[in-house]
Amino acid sequence: MIELLFIACLATAPDECRERSLVFTDVTPMQCLMGAQPELAKWAASHPNQDIKSWRCRAVSFAERET
């Protein structure tokens, strides 16, 4: 599984940020990189009060997700 990990901050309070992620089961890391911007654009459209500050693709680490 590949995770599109990104930081989203409140538009009205840019110092209030949270780590968010979208998990994909059927893509390679390169496909994640190539398709990240459209996926992030969809997320941003449904969260208009948030700004995406940074993003990256990585393999899902189950140990991190359980904490």
N, C-alpha and C positions, 0 to 999 in steps of 0.2 A: 504494500500500500504506500501511496505517496501523499504527503501532506503539503498543502499550500498554506504556509504559515505567514501571517501578516500582522502588522501593528495598526490598530485603528484608534484614532483620537477624536474626542468630541470637537466639533467645529467651533463651538462657542468657548471651549476650554482646552486649547491645544496641548496643555500639559497633563490632561487626564486621558491616558491611553491604556488600551488593553490588548493583550495578545489574542488573536483569533486564528482559526484554522478551518480549512475545508479539506476533507479527506477523500481521496479517489482510489478506487480499488482496481481500475482497469487502465491505468496510464503508466507510461515510463517517466523517469525524471525529465527527459527532454520534452516529452509531450506536455508535462506540467509547465515547464518553462515557456513553451510556445503558446499554451492556452491560458496562462495565468491572467493576462490583462483583460480578456473578455470576461472571465469568471469574476475577477475583482470589480469590473465595471457593473456586472449584474448585482453583486453584493452591495456596492456603493449606491446603486439606484434604489435598492430596498432599504437602505439605511442613510437617508439624506442628511442626517445631523452628525455624520461621522466622516472623517477624512482618513484615507489610508496613507500611512507615512512610509512604510517599507514592506517588502515581501520577499519570500524565498521558498523554494521547493526543497523537500527533504524526505528521506525515508521515514516512515512512522516508527517511533520508538514507543513500544507498549509500556515500558517502565516509566517513561515520562508522562504518558497519558493517564496512568492510574493514580498519580499523585495529585 
